[in-house]
Amino acid sequence: MNAVGILGYGVVSPFGFSVNDLIAGLHCGQTKIQALKDGEWPNGSPLRTAALIPAISDSEFLDKISLLLPNMTRRIRRDILNARQSLRNGLLAAAQALAQGDSIGQTNDNLALVVAGSNLFSGALCEAEAKRLKGSYPSARHGVEMFDTHAVALISEVLGCRGPGITAGAASASGIAALVIGIDLLKSGRAERCLVVGMPADLGAADWLGINMIGAMADGRILPNTGLCRPFDKAASGFVPGEMAGAILLGHPEDTKLQITGSALRLSGSAQPNPCLESELQVMREALVCAELIPKELDLISAHATSTPLGDAIESNAIAELIGENIYVNAPKGLIGHGLNSAGLVETIVVICQITNGFLHPNLHLDSPVKQLRYIGAAAIEQPVSKVLKTSFGFGGFNASIVVEKCV
């Protein structure tokens, strides 16, 4: 089988703690990117703007997840509260996806788990080192919880995943790469269902400084208004971070009309952060071939488009070569920021929301395009959507694309 079914999905985003919150935010087209207050991000980081998940208390979080998992033991509740906030949000999105797919609250030997990303707890490592330098010790739990595999371990314990489990790191393409790995697990027969989870980026101040030093991030301290995320606009100066978690439950295509019908992964063969037009174009074409579609059959391309000048220029040229100006193009990062590890997964859920609700979300702050394409304007368009190409690219030559379809 080429296609796999999308049985359920869940999301925690700057718009709120549910898929309905995301749909409402996408439809109204109001960005959640805003100026940060002191202390909202690690001290010493260059971040001045971001799109943040709304802050809630521990008890409020437990109330939300208890609605989905009413039979949690006291130890599980304690472990959830001890987890990093990023992992908590990933767990909540995963529980939503399982609940929608009627797989919640049961142990399943045929349910695989793929968690998108690498360096998932880099922020915790930075904090532990800061404590050590001050002469104190981190928690004893740090010896286990510093590993990426802790995310797989806790989610599998809480949600009963007993099939294959793995983390999938591909920089900002990790979300789509994790979906492709999940698809391959189903096609190989190693699992009957696969839960794919993406967590918010948990980076330390030094990590953000490093990304900023290579010129990838918008820096509102240098130029006015550059904190706005402006995908495909000539005034774009870099990406703006966004906190987000998403999860998609994959299964057999006959169980649902919502399917991933094509997928592709490809390396550019470069250790540099620069994008590669040929590889981006090739991976988009391969996903379409896998889906047995030609470009003109698409309703939409949901672009990676990070608001970095070079990245947006390369991607827009690749899209133009693929489809010209004939297919609608939009980019979610202008609304919710860049989720890094989780970006591709959450943006796939953005695609699903548009397909299931019959609209195309707007492109914000697109005043002077770097390339003329058929962009959505500043307001949503109401129309049926059934075939969408989703792109995702990452530092180090990672290129990924999938095709999401609502099949008749």
C-alpha positions as YAML, in Angstrom:
chain: A
units: angstrom
residues:
- id: 1
  name: MET
  ca: [0.00, 0.00, 0.00]
- id: 2
  name: ASN
  ca: [1.19, 3.52, -0.78]
- id: 3
  name: ALA
  ca: [-1.45, 5.30, 1.31]
- id: 4
  name: VAL
  ca: [-1.90, 5.25, 5.08]
- id: 5
  name: GLY
  ca: [-4.89, 6.54, 6.99]
- id: 6
  name: ILE
  ca: [-4.96, 9.46, 9.42]
- id: 7
  name: LEU
  ca: [-7.10, 8.07, 12.25]
- id: 8
  name: GLY
  ca: [-6.67, 10.85, 14.80]
- id: 9
  name: TYR
  ca: [-4.74, 14.02, 15.53]
- id: 10
  name: GLY
  ca: [-4.16, 16.35, 18.44]
- id: 11
  name: VAL
  ca: [-2.43, 19.68, 18.93]
- id: 12
  name: VAL
  ca: [-1.28, 22.19, 21.52]
- id: 13
  name: SER
  ca: [-0.49, 25.50, 19.86]
- id: 14
  name: PRO
  ca: [-0.23, 29.23, 20.53]
- id: 15
  name: PHE
  ca: [-3.97, 29.34, 19.78]
- id: 16
  name: GLY
  ca: [-4.79, 26.97, 22.65]
- id: 17
  name: PHE
  ca: [-5.04, 23.37, 23.78]
- id: 18
  name: SER
  ca: [-7.25, 21.77, 21.14]
- id: 19
  name: VAL
  ca: [-7.71, 21.25, 17.42]
- id: 20
  name: ASN
  ca: [-10.79, 23.50, 17.54]
- id: 21
  name: ASP
  ca: [-8.65, 26.33, 18.96]
- id: 22
  name: LEU
  ca: [-6.23, 25.87, 16.07]
- id: 23
  name: ILE
  ca: [-9.00, 25.87, 13.47]
- id: 24
  name: ALA
  ca: [-10.49, 29.08, 14.84]
- id: 25
  name: GLY
  ca: [-7.10, 30.80, 14.92]
- id: 26
  name: LEU
  ca: [-6.16, 29.75, 11.39]
- id: 27
  name: HIS
  ca: [-9.51, 30.85, 10.05]
- id: 28
  name: CYS
  ca: [-9.44, 34.32, 11.61]
- id: 29
  name: GLY
  ca: [-5.83, 34.77, 10.50]
- id: 30
  name: GLN
  ca: [-4.55, 36.68, 13.51]
- id: 31
  name: THR
  ca: [-0.90, 35.98, 14.31]
- id: 32
  name: LYS
  ca: [0.03, 34.77, 17.79]
- id: 33
  name: ILE
  ca: [3.58, 36.11, 17.48]
- id: 34
  name: GLN
  ca: [4.15, 38.77, 20.10]
- id: 35
  name: ALA
  ca: [6.82, 40.61, 22.08]
- id: 36
  name: LEU
  ca: [8.21, 38.57, 24.96]
- id: 37
  name: LYS
  ca: [8.22, 39.71, 28.55]
- id: 38
  name: ASP
  ca: [11.31, 39.34, 30.72]
- id: 39
  name: GLY
  ca: [11.69, 35.75, 31.88]
- id: 40
  name: GLU
  ca: [9.42, 34.20, 29.25]
- id: 41
  name: TRP
  ca: [12.41, 32.59, 27.54]
- id: 42
  name: PRO
  ca: [15.87, 31.52, 28.82]
- id: 43
  name: ASN
  ca: [17.98, 34.35, 30.22]
- id: 44
  name: GLY
  ca: [20.62, 35.55, 27.80]
- id: 45
  name: SER
  ca: [18.79, 34.34, 24.69]
- id: 46
  name: PRO
  ca: [18.39, 36.72, 21.75]
- id: 47
  name: LEU
  ca: [14.64, 36.12, 21.55]
- id: 48
  name: ARG
  ca: [12.45, 39.20, 21.68]
- id: 49
  name: THR
  ca: [9.42, 37.84, 19.83]
- id: 50
  name: ALA
  ca: [7.80, 34.41, 19.74]
- id: 51
  name: ALA
  ca: [4.45, 32.62, 19.62]
- id: 52
  name: LEU
  ca: [3.91, 30.94, 22.99]
- id: 53
  name: ILE
  ca: [1.50, 28.28, 24.20]
- id: 54
  name: PRO
  ca: [-0.85, 29.91, 26.75]
- id: 55
  name: ALA
  ca: [0.47, 29.54, 30.30]
- id: 56
  name: ILE
  ca: [-1.56, 27.33, 32.65]
- id: 57
  name: SER
  ca: [-0.96, 25.94, 36.13]
- id: 58
  name: ASP
  ca: [-0.02, 22.35, 36.96]
- id: 59
  name: SER
  ca: [-3.52, 21.66, 38.24]
- id: 60
  name: GLU
  ca: [-5.10, 23.08, 35.09]
- id: 61
  name: PHE
  ca: [-2.87, 20.86, 32.96]
- id: 62
  name: LEU
  ca: [-3.77, 17.78, 35.01]
- id: 63
  name: ASP
  ca: [-7.44, 18.63, 34.58]
- id: 64
  name: LYS
  ca: [-7.03, 18.69, 30.79]
- id: 65
  name: ILE
  ca: [-5.17, 15.41, 30.50]
- id: 66
  name: SER
  ca: [-7.37, 13.72, 33.12]
- id: 67
  name: LEU
  ca: [-10.38, 14.25, 30.86]
- id: 68
  name: LEU
  ca: [-8.64, 11.98, 28.34]
- id: 69
  name: LEU
  ca: [-6.97, 9.65, 30.86]
- id: 70
  name: PRO
  ca: [-9.26, 9.47, 33.91]
- id: 71
  name: ASN
  ca: [-7.63, 6.30, 35.30]
- id: 72
  name: MET
  ca: [-4.07, 7.57, 35.71]
- id: 73
  name: THR
  ca: [-2.27, 6.24, 38.77]
- id: 74
  name: ARG
  ca: [-0.76, 8.58, 41.34]
- id: 75
  name: ARG
  ca: [2.73, 7.68, 40.10]
- id: 76
  name: ILE
  ca: [1.86, 8.50, 36.49]
- id: 77
  name: ARG
  ca: [0.38, 11.83, 37.57]
- id: 78
  name: ARG
  ca: [3.58, 12.55, 39.51]
- id: 79
  name: ASP
  ca: [5.78, 11.59, 36.55]
- id: 80
  name: ILE
  ca: [3.79, 13.87, 34.26]
- id: 81
  name: LEU
  ca: [4.15, 16.80, 36.65]
- id: 82
  name: ASN
  ca: [7.90, 16.13, 36.95]
- id: 83
  name: ALA
  ca: [8.31, 16.11, 33.16]
- id: 84
  name: ARG
  ca: [9.56, 19.09, 31.18]
- id: 85
  name: GLN
  ca: [6.77, 21.37, 29.95]
- id: 86
  name: SER
  ca: [7.62, 20.45, 26.36]
- id: 87
  name: LEU
  ca: [7.07, 16.75, 27.06]
- id: 88
  name: ARG
  ca: [3.82, 17.45, 28.90]
- id: 89
  name: ASN
  ca: [2.44, 19.29, 25.88]
- id: 90
  name: GLY
  ca: [3.55, 16.51, 23.54]
- id: 91
  name: LEU
  ca: [1.83, 13.98, 25.78]
- id: 92
  name: LEU
  ca: [-1.41, 15.99, 25.80]
- id: 93
  name: ALA
  ca: [-1.43, 16.21, 21.98]
- id: 94
  name: ALA
  ca: [-0.71, 12.47, 21.77]
- id: 95
  name: ALA
  ca: [-3.59, 11.64, 24.11]
- id: 96
  name: GLN
  ca: [-5.92, 13.76, 21.97]
- id: 97
  name: ALA
  ca: [-4.86, 11.87, 18.83]
- id: 98
  name: LEU
  ca: [-5.41, 8.46, 20.45]
- id: 99
  name: ALA
  ca: [-8.79, 9.53, 21.83]
- id: 100
  name: GLN
  ca: [-9.95, 10.61, 18.38]
- id: 101
  name: GLY
  ca: [-8.72, 7.32, 16.94]
- id: 102
  name: ASP
  ca: [-10.54, 5.28, 19.62]
- id: 103
  name: SER
  ca: [-7.22, 3.93, 20.94]
- id: 104
  name: ILE
  ca: [-7.05, 5.69, 24.30]
- id: 105
  name: GLY
  ca: [-6.77, 3.89, 27.63]
- id: 106
  name: GLN
  ca: [-5.59, 0.52, 26.36]
- id: 107
  name: THR
  ca: [-2.26, -1.27, 26.01]
- id: 108
  name: ASN
  ca: [-1.51, -2.13, 22.39]
- id: 109
  name: ASP
  ca: [1.33, -4.41, 21.30]
- id: 110
  name: ASN
  ca: [0.78, -3.30, 17.69]
- id: 111
  name: LEU
  ca: [0.92, 0.46, 18.35]
- id: 112
  name: ALA
  ca: [4.27, 1.97, 17.34]
- id: 113
  name: LEU
  ca: [5.56, 5.32, 18.61]
- id: 114
  name: VAL
  ca: [7.80, 7.80, 16.78]
- id: 115
  name: VAL
  ca: [8.82, 11.05, 18.49]
- id: 116
  name: ALA
  ca: [10.08, 13.75, 16.13]
- id: 117
  name: GLY
  ca: [13.34, 15.55, 16.73]
- id: 118
  name: SER
  ca: [16.70, 15.34, 18.44]
- id: 119
  name: ASN
  ca: [18.26, 17.27, 21.34]
- id: 120
  name: LEU
  ca: [14.75, 17.24, 22.77]
- id: 121
  name: PHE
  ca: [15.88, 18.27, 26.25]
- id: 122
  name: SER
  ca: [18.80, 20.57, 25.44]
- id: 123
  name: GLY
  ca: [17.29, 23.22, 27.70]
- id: 124
  name: ALA
  ca: [17.43, 20.81, 30.63]
- id: 125
  name: LEU
  ca: [21.08, 20.03, 29.88]
- id: 126
  name: CYS
  ca: [21.93, 23.73, 29.86]
- id: 127
  name: GLU
  ca: [20.15, 24.25, 33.18]
- id: 128
  name: ALA
  ca: [21.90, 21.25, 34.77]
- id: 129
  name: GLU
  ca: [25.31, 22.53, 33.67]
- id: 130
  name: ALA
  ca: [24.52, 25.98, 35.05]
- id: 131
  name: LYS
  ca: [23.68, 24.39, 38.41]
- id: 132
  name: ARG
  ca: [26.90, 22.36, 38.36]
- id: 133
  name: LEU
  ca: [28.99, 25.45, 37.72]
- id: 134
  name: LYS
  ca: [27.36, 27.06, 40.75]
- id: 135
  name: GLY
  ca: [28.29, 24.07, 42.91]
- id: 136
  name: SER
  ca: [24.89, 22.38, 43.13]
- id: 137
  name: TYR
  ca: [23.60, 19.13, 41.67]
- id: 138
  name: PRO
  ca: [20.74, 18.47, 39.27]
- id: 139
  name: SER
  ca: [17.91, 16.13, 40.22]
- id: 140
  name: ALA
  ca: [18.79, 12.43, 40.31]
- id: 141
  name: ARG
  ca: [16.16, 11.99, 37.59]
- id: 142
  name: HIS
  ca: [18.42, 13.93, 35.22]
- id: 143
  name: GLY
  ca: [20.55, 10.82, 34.61]
- id: 144
  name: VAL
  ca: [17.61, 9.24, 32.77]
- id: 145
  name: GLU
  ca: [15.54, 12.20, 31.65]
- id: 146
  name: MET
  ca: [18.35, 13.96, 29.75]
- id: 147
  name: PHE
  ca: [18.08, 11.43, 26.91]
- id: 148
  name: ASP
  ca: [15.75, 11.92, 23.93]
- id: 149
  name: THR
  ca: [14.49, 8.41, 24.58]
- id: 150
  name: HIS
  ca: [12.83, 9.61, 27.79]
- id: 151
  name: ALA
  ca: [10.13, 11.21, 25.64]
- id: 152
  name: VAL
  ca: [9.40, 7.86, 23.99]
- id: 153
  name: ALA
  ca: [9.54, 6.09, 27.36]
- id: 154
  name: LEU
  ca: [7.08, 8.34, 29.20]
- id: 155
  name: ILE
  ca: [4.60, 8.61, 26.32]
- id: 156
  name: SER
  ca: [4.68, 4.84, 25.80]
- id: 157
  name: GLU
  ca: [4.10, 4.18, 29.51]
- id: 158
  name: VAL
  ca: [1.25, 6.66, 29.87]
- id: 159
  name: LEU
  ca: [-0.50, 5.78, 26.60]
- id: 160
  name: GLY
  ca: [0.17, 2.04, 26.33]
- id: 161
  name: CYS
  ca: [2.34, 1.97, 23.20]
- id: 162
  name: ARG
  ca: [4.04, -1.45, 23.13]
- id: 163
  name: GLY
  ca: [5.11, -1.73, 19.49]
- id: 164
  name: PRO
  ca: [8.33, -0.36, 17.96]
- id: 165
  name: GLY
  ca: [9.56, 2.97, 19.33]
- id: 166
  name: ILE
  ca: [12.12, 5.47, 18.08]
- id: 167
  name: THR
  ca: [13.07, 9.15, 17.90]
- id: 168
  name: ALA
  ca: [13.59, 10.71, 14.47]
- id: 169
  name: GLY
  ca: [15.93, 13.68, 14.11]
- id: 170
  name: ALA
  ca: [16.06, 15.64, 10.85]
- id: 171
  name: ALA
  ca: [16.42, 19.23, 12.13]
- id: 172
  name: SER
  ca: [13.37, 21.30, 11.12]
- id: 173
  name: ALA
  ca: [12.23, 18.48, 8.82]
- id: 174
  name: SER
  ca: [11.90, 16.12, 11.82]
- id: 175
  name: GLY
  ca: [8.10, 16.25, 11.95]
- id: 176
  name: ILE
  ca: [7.62, 15.07, 8.37]
- id: 177
  name: ALA
  ca: [10.55, 12.65, 8.66]
- id: 178
  name: ALA
  ca: [8.86, 11.08, 11.70]
- id: 179
  name: LEU
  ca: [5.64, 10.68, 9.72]
- id: 180
  name: VAL
  ca: [7.54, 8.98, 6.88]
- id: 181
  name: ILE
  ca: [9.16, 6.57, 9.36]
- id: 182
  name: GLY
  ca: [5.73, 5.86, 10.82]
- id: 183
  name: ILE
  ca: [4.38, 5.19, 7.33]
- id: 184
  name: ASP
  ca: [7.24, 2.77, 6.66]
- id: 185
  name: LEU
  ca: [6.56, 0.92, 9.94]
- id: 186
  name: LEU
  ca: [2.97, 0.33, 8.82]
- id: 187
  name: LYS
  ca: [3.93, -0.68, 5.29]
- id: 188
  name: SER
  ca: [6.50, -3.17, 6.60]
- id: 189
  name: GLY
  ca: [3.91, -4.83, 8.82]
- id: 190
  name: ARG
  ca: [5.87, -4.09, 12.01]
- id: 191
  name: ALA
  ca: [2.86, -2.26, 13.45]
- id: 192
  name: GLU
  ca: [-0.85, -1.90, 12.77]
- id: 193
  name: ARG
  ca: [-1.00, 1.69, 14.01]
- id: 194
  name: CYS
  ca: [1.65, 4.31, 14.66]
- id: 195
  name: LEU
  ca: [1.48, 7.36, 16.91]
- id: 196
  name: VAL
  ca: [3.76, 10.16, 15.69]
- id: 197
  name: VAL
  ca: [4.44, 12.94, 18.21]
- id: 198
  name: GLY
  ca: [6.21, 16.30, 17.99]
- id: 199
  name: MET
  ca: [7.12, 18.37, 21.06]
- id: 200
  name: PRO
  ca: [7.91, 22.08, 21.48]
- id: 201
  name: ALA
  ca: [11.57, 23.00, 21.12]
- id: 202
  name: ASP
  ca: [13.30, 22.89, 24.52]
- id: 203
  name: LEU
  ca: [16.55, 24.75, 23.86]
- id: 204
  name: GLY
  ca: [18.86, 26.67, 26.16]
- id: 205
  name: ALA
  ca: [20.07, 30.24, 25.80]
- id: 206
  name: ALA
  ca: [23.35, 29.12, 24.19]
- id: 207
  name: ASP
  ca: [21.42, 27.10, 21.60]
- id: 208
  name: TRP
  ca: [19.28, 30.07, 20.61]
- id: 209
  name: LEU
  ca: [22.36, 32.29, 20.48]
- id: 210
  name: GLY
  ca: [24.07, 29.82, 18.15]
- id: 211
  name: ILE
  ca: [21.10, 29.72, 15.78]
- id: 212
  name: ASN
  ca: [20.93, 33.51, 15.86]
- id: 213
  name: MET
  ca: [24.65, 33.86, 15.09]
- id: 214
  name: ILE
  ca: [24.28, 32.06, 11.75]
- id: 215
  name: GLY
  ca: [21.65, 34.62, 10.74]
- id: 216
  name: ALA
  ca: [18.62, 32.32, 10.79]
- id: 217
  name: MET
  ca: [16.49, 34.25, 13.29]
- id: 218
  name: ALA
  ca: [14.68, 37.56, 13.10]
- id: 219
  name: ASP
  ca: [16.30, 40.03, 15.48]
- id: 220
  name: GLY
  ca: [13.94, 42.78, 16.56]
- id: 221
  name: ARG
  ca: [16.71, 44.59, 18.42]
- id: 222
  name: ILE
  ca: [18.48, 45.54, 15.20]
- id: 223
  name: LEU
  ca: [15.72, 46.55, 12.80]
- id: 224
  name: PRO
  ca: [12.19, 47.69, 13.66]
- id: 225
  name: ASN
  ca: [9.39, 45.20, 12.98]
- id: 226
  name: THR
  ca: [11.74, 42.37, 12.00]
- id: 227
  name: GLY
  ca: [10.21, 40.34, 14.80]
- id: 228
  name: LEU
  ca: [7.25, 39.74, 12.52]
- id: 229
  name: CYS
  ca: [7.42, 36.44, 10.69]
- id: 230
  name: ARG
  ca: [7.03, 37.30, 6.99]
- id: 231
  name: PRO
  ca: [7.16, 34.12, 4.86]
- id: 232
  name: PHE
  ca: [8.02, 34.80, 1.20]
- id: 233
  name: ASP
  ca: [8.27, 38.57, 1.74]
- id: 234
  name: LYS
  ca: [11.30, 40.61, 0.65]
- id: 235
  name: ALA
  ca: [11.41, 42.25, 4.09]
- id: 236
  name: ALA
  ca: [11.77, 38.91, 5.90]
- id: 237
  name: SER
  ca: [14.85, 38.77, 8.13]
- id: 238
  name: GLY
  ca: [14.66, 35.34, 9.76]
- id: 239
  name: PHE
  ca: [12.37, 32.95, 11.58]
- id: 240
  name: VAL
  ca: [10.44, 33.59, 14.78]
- id: 241
  name: PRO
  ca: [10.12, 30.65, 17.22]
- id: 242
  name: GLY
  ca: [6.75, 29.17, 18.03]
- id: 243
  name: GLU
  ca: [5.85, 26.77, 20.84]
- id: 244
  name: MET
  ca: [3.72, 23.87, 19.61]
- id: 245
  name: ALA
  ca: [3.12, 20.16, 19.99]
- id: 246
  name: GLY
  ca: [1.27, 17.84, 17.66]
- id: 247
  name: ALA
  ca: [0.44, 14.17, 17.25]
- id: 248
  name: ILE
  ca: [-1.01, 12.10, 14.43]
- id: 249
  name: LEU
  ca: [-2.27, 8.52, 14.69]
- id: 250
  name: LEU
  ca: [-1.59, 6.57, 11.49]
- id: 251
  name: GLY
  ca: [-3.37, 3.38, 10.48]
- id: 252
  name: HIS
  ca: [-4.80, 1.45, 7.56]
- id: 253
  name: PRO
  ca: [-6.25, 3.57, 4.74]
- id: 254
  name: GLU
  ca: [-9.54, 1.66, 4.57]
- id: 255
  name: ASP
  ca: [-10.37, 2.97, 8.06]
- id: 256
  name: THR
  ca: [-10.62, 6.63, 6.97]
- id: 257
  name: LYS
  ca: [-10.96, 8.87, 3.93]
- id: 258
  name: LEU
  ca: [-8.24, 11.19, 5.26]
- id: 259
  name: GLN
  ca: [-4.94, 9.75, 4.05]
- id: 260
  name: ILE
  ca: [-1.26, 10.41, 3.42]
- id: 261
  name: THR
  ca: [-0.95, 9.13, -0.13]
- id: 262
  name: GLY
  ca: [2.62, 10.16, -0.94]
- id: 263
  name: SER
  ca: [5.84, 10.76, 0.96]
- id: 264
  name: ALA
  ca: [9.52, 11.33, 0.27]
- id: 265
  name: LEU
  ca: [12.77, 11.99, 2.15]
- id: 266
  name: ARG
  ca: [16.03, 13.07, 0.58]
- id: 267
  name: LEU
  ca: [19.41, 14.46, 1.66]
- id: 268
  name: SER
  ca: [21.18, 17.24, -0.20]
- id: 269
  name: GLY
  ca: [24.61, 15.87, 0.76]
- id: 270
  name: SER
  ca: [25.69, 18.99, 2.63]
- id: 271
  name: ALA
  ca: [26.51, 19.70, 6.27]
- id: 272
  name: GLN
  ca: [25.73, 23.40, 5.79]
- id: 273
  name: PRO
  ca: [22.48, 25.14, 6.77]
- id: 274
  name: ASN
  ca: [21.93, 26.40, 3.22]
- id: 275
  name: PRO
  ca: [18.96, 24.96, 1.29]
- id: 276
  name: CYS
  ca: [19.28, 23.20, -2.06]
- id: 277
  name: LEU
  ca: [16.81, 23.99, -4.84]
- id: 278
  name: GLU
  ca: [17.42, 20.73, -6.74]
- id: 279
  name: SER
  ca: [16.83, 18.57, -3.66]
- id: 280
  name: GLU
  ca: [13.70, 20.48, -2.63]
- id: 281
  name: LEU
  ca: [12.24, 20.15, -6.11]
- id: 282
  name: GLN
  ca: [13.17, 16.48, -6.30]
- id: 283
  name: VAL
  ca: [11.57, 15.55, -2.97]
- id: 284
  name: MET
  ca: [8.34, 17.35, -3.91]
- id: 285
  name: ARG
  ca: [8.20, 15.51, -7.23]
- id: 286
  name: GLU
  ca: [8.91, 12.17, -5.55]
- id: 287
  name: ALA
  ca: [6.04, 12.66, -3.08]
- id: 288
  name: LEU
  ca: [3.67, 13.44, -5.97]
- id: 289
  name: VAL
  ca: [4.83, 10.37, -7.91]
- id: 290
  name: CYS
  ca: [4.26, 8.25, -4.80]
- id: 291
  name: ALA
  ca: [0.73, 9.70, -4.55]
- id: 292
  name: GLU
  ca: [0.16, 9.11, -8.29]
- id: 293
  name: LEU
  ca: [-0.64, 12.79, -8.80]
- id: 294
  name: ILE
  ca: [0.55, 15.46, -11.18]
- id: 295
  name: PRO
  ca: [1.14, 19.01, -9.87]
- id: 296
  name: LYS
  ca: [-1.96, 20.54, -11.46]
- id: 297
  name: GLU
  ca: [-4.19, 18.16, -9.46]
- id: 298
  name: LEU
  ca: [-3.16, 19.82, -6.18]
- id: 299
  name: ASP
  ca: [-5.40, 22.32, -4.40]
- id: 300
  name: LEU
  ca: [-2.67, 23.77, -2.19]
- id: 301
  name: ILE
  ca: [1.00, 23.72, -1.30]
- id: 302
  name: SER
  ca: [1.55, 24.24, 2.42]
- id: 303
  name: ALA
  ca: [5.07, 25.62, 2.39]
- id: 304
  name: HIS
  ca: [7.91, 25.26, 4.90]
- id: 305
  name: ALA
  ca: [8.67, 28.99, 4.37]
- id: 306
  name: THR
  ca: [10.46, 30.08, 7.55]
- id: 307
  name: SER
  ca: [10.79, 33.81, 6.74]
- id: 308
  name: THR
  ca: [14.54, 33.46, 6.16]
- id: 309
  name: PRO
  ca: [15.60, 35.36, 3.01]
- id: 310
  name: LEU
  ca: [17.64, 32.57, 1.40]
- id: 311
  name: GLY
  ca: [15.34, 29.74, 2.45]
- id: 312
  name: ASP
  ca: [12.19, 31.43, 1.17]
- id: 313
  name: ALA
  ca: [13.84, 32.43, -2.10]
- id: 314
  name: ILE
  ca: [15.00, 28.86, -2.79]
- id: 315
  name: GLU
  ca: [11.67, 27.29, -1.84]
- id: 316
  name: SER
  ca: [9.63, 29.77, -3.88]
- id: 317
  name: ASN
  ca: [11.81, 29.05, -6.91]
- id: 318
  name: ALA
  ca: [11.33, 25.30, -6.42]
- id: 319
  name: ILE
  ca: [7.55, 25.74, -6.14]
- id: 320
  name: ALA
  ca: [7.49, 27.97, -9.23]
- id: 321
  name: GLU
  ca: [9.38, 25.34, -11.22]
- id: 322
  name: LEU
  ca: [6.99, 22.65, -9.99]
- id: 323
  name: ILE
  ca: [3.65, 24.40, -10.52]
- id: 324
  name: GLY
  ca: [4.19, 27.92, -11.87]
- id: 325
  name: GLU
  ca: [1.52, 30.30, -10.55]
- id: 326
  name: ASN
  ca: [-1.40, 27.90, -10.86]
- id: 327
  name: ILE
  ca: [-1.79, 26.40, -7.37]
- id: 328
  name: TYR
  ca: [-2.54, 28.19, -4.09]
- id: 329
  name: VAL
  ca: [0.36, 28.54, -1.64]
- id: 330
  name: ASN
  ca: [0.28, 29.41, 2.05]
- id: 331
  name: ALA
  ca: [2.69, 29.18, 4.99]
- id: 332
  name: PRO
  ca: [1.60, 28.63, 8.63]
- id: 333
  name: LYS
  ca: [4.67, 30.14, 10.29]
- id: 334
  name: GLY
  ca: [3.37, 33.68, 9.81]
- id: 335
  name: LEU
  ca: [0.57, 32.74, 12.22]
- id: 336
  name: ILE
  ca: [2.18, 30.38, 14.74]
- id: 337
  name: GLY
  ca: [5.95, 30.80, 14.33]
- id: 338
  name: HIS
  ca: [8.53, 28.07, 13.71]
- id: 339
  name: GLY
  ca: [8.19, 24.96, 15.87]
- id: 340
  name: LEU
  ca: [11.57, 23.50, 14.78]
- id: 341
  name: ASN
  ca: [11.37, 19.75, 15.63]
- id: 342
  name: SER
  ca: [7.58, 19.78, 15.73]
- id: 343
  name: ALA
  ca: [6.97, 22.22, 12.87]
- id: 344
  name: GLY
  ca: [6.29, 19.73, 10.08]
- id: 345
  name: LEU
  ca: [3.98, 17.62, 12.22]
- id: 346
  name: VAL
  ca: [1.91, 20.54, 13.52]
- id: 347
  name: GLU
  ca: [1.78, 22.05, 10.04]
- id: 348
  name: THR
  ca: [0.47, 18.73, 8.71]
- id: 349
  name: ILE
  ca: [-2.35, 19.12, 11.24]
- id: 350
  name: VAL
  ca: [-2.83, 22.65, 9.86]
- id: 351
  name: VAL
  ca: [-3.27, 21.01, 6.44]
- id: 352
  name: ILE
  ca: [-5.78, 18.54, 7.89]
- id: 353
  name: CYS
  ca: [-7.76, 21.39, 9.47]
- id: 354
  name: GLN
  ca: [-8.04, 23.13, 6.10]
- id: 355
  name: ILE
  ca: [-9.11, 19.93, 4.32]
- id: 356
  name: THR
  ca: [-11.72, 18.95, 6.91]
- id: 357
  name: ASN
  ca: [-13.16, 22.47, 7.26]
- id: 358
  name: GLY
  ca: [-13.02, 23.71, 3.67]
- id: 359
  name: PHE
  ca: [-10.84, 26.81, 3.84]
- id: 360
  name: LEU
  ca: [-7.33, 28.07, 3.06]
- id: 361
  name: HIS
  ca: [-5.65, 30.05, 5.83]
- id: 362
  name: PRO
  ca: [-4.14, 33.46, 4.98]
- id: 363
  name: ASN
  ca: [-0.54, 34.56, 4.52]
- id: 364
  name: LEU
  ca: [0.28, 37.44, 6.85]
- id: 365
  name: HIS
  ca: [2.73, 40.31, 6.27]
- id: 366
  name: LEU
  ca: [3.20, 39.34, 2.62]
- id: 367
  name: ASP
  ca: [3.50, 42.78, 1.05]
- id: 368
  name: SER
  ca: [6.29, 42.30, -1.50]
- id: 369
  name: PRO
  ca: [6.80, 38.64, -2.53]
- id: 370
  name: VAL
  ca: [10.28, 37.36, -3.34]
- id: 371
  name: LYS
  ca: [8.66, 35.36, -6.17]
- id: 372
  name: GLN
  ca: [5.27, 35.68, -7.78]
- id: 373
  name: LEU
  ca: [3.16, 32.65, -6.84]
- id: 374
  name: ARG
  ca: [-0.56, 32.18, -6.21]
- id: 375
  name: TYR
  ca: [-0.45, 33.14, -2.55]
- id: 376
  name: ILE
  ca: [-3.47, 33.30, -0.29]
- id: 377
  name: GLY
  ca: [-4.01, 36.93, 0.70]
- id: 378
  name: ALA
  ca: [-4.51, 38.45, 4.15]
- id: 379
  name: ALA
  ca: [-7.88, 36.73, 4.65]
- id: 380
  name: ALA
  ca: [-8.91, 33.08, 4.56]
- id: 381
  name: ILE
  ca: [-10.53, 31.68, 1.42]
- id: 382
  name: GLU
  ca: [-13.58, 29.43, 1.75]
- id: 383
  name: GLN
  ca: [-13.35, 26.55, -0.70]
- id: 384
  name: PRO
  ca: [-13.16, 22.74, -0.78]
- id: 385
  name: VAL
  ca: [-9.66, 21.32, -0.30]
- id: 386
  name: SER
  ca: [-8.84, 17.68, -1.02]
- id: 387
  name: LYS
  ca: [-5.21, 17.37, -2.19]
- id: 388
  name: VAL
  ca: [-2.33, 19.17, -0.46]
- id: 389
  name: LEU
  ca: [1.45, 18.95, -0.78]
- id: 390
  name: LYS
  ca: [3.26, 19.72, 2.51]
- id: 391
  name: THR
  ca: [6.97, 20.60, 2.41]
- id: 392
  name: SER
  ca: [9.55, 20.58, 5.19]
- id: 393
  name: PHE
  ca: [13.29, 21.30, 5.12]
- id: 394
  name: GLY
  ca: [16.06, 21.36, 7.72]
- id: 395
  name: PHE
  ca: [19.67, 22.38, 8.32]
- id: 396
  name: GLY
  ca: [22.17, 19.82, 7.07]
- id: 397
  name: GLY
  ca: [20.40, 19.05, 3.82]
- id: 398
  name: PHE
  ca: [17.22, 17.38, 5.12]
- id: 399
  name: ASN
  ca: [14.33, 17.54, 2.66]
- id: 400
  name: ALA
  ca: [10.88, 16.02, 3.15]
- id: 401
  name: SER
  ca: [7.44, 16.19, 1.56]
- id: 402
  name: ILE
  ca: [4.11, 14.43, 1.96]
- id: 403
  name: VAL
  ca: [0.78, 14.52, 0.15]
- id: 404
  name: VAL
  ca: [-2.38, 14.62, 2.28]
- id: 405
  name: GLU
  ca: [-5.67, 13.77, 0.58]
- id: 406
  name: LYS
  ca: [-9.33, 13.50, 1.40]
- id: 407
  name: CYS
  ca: [-10.17, 10.47, -0.70]
- id: 408
  name: VAL
  ca: [-13.64, 9.84, -2.10]
...
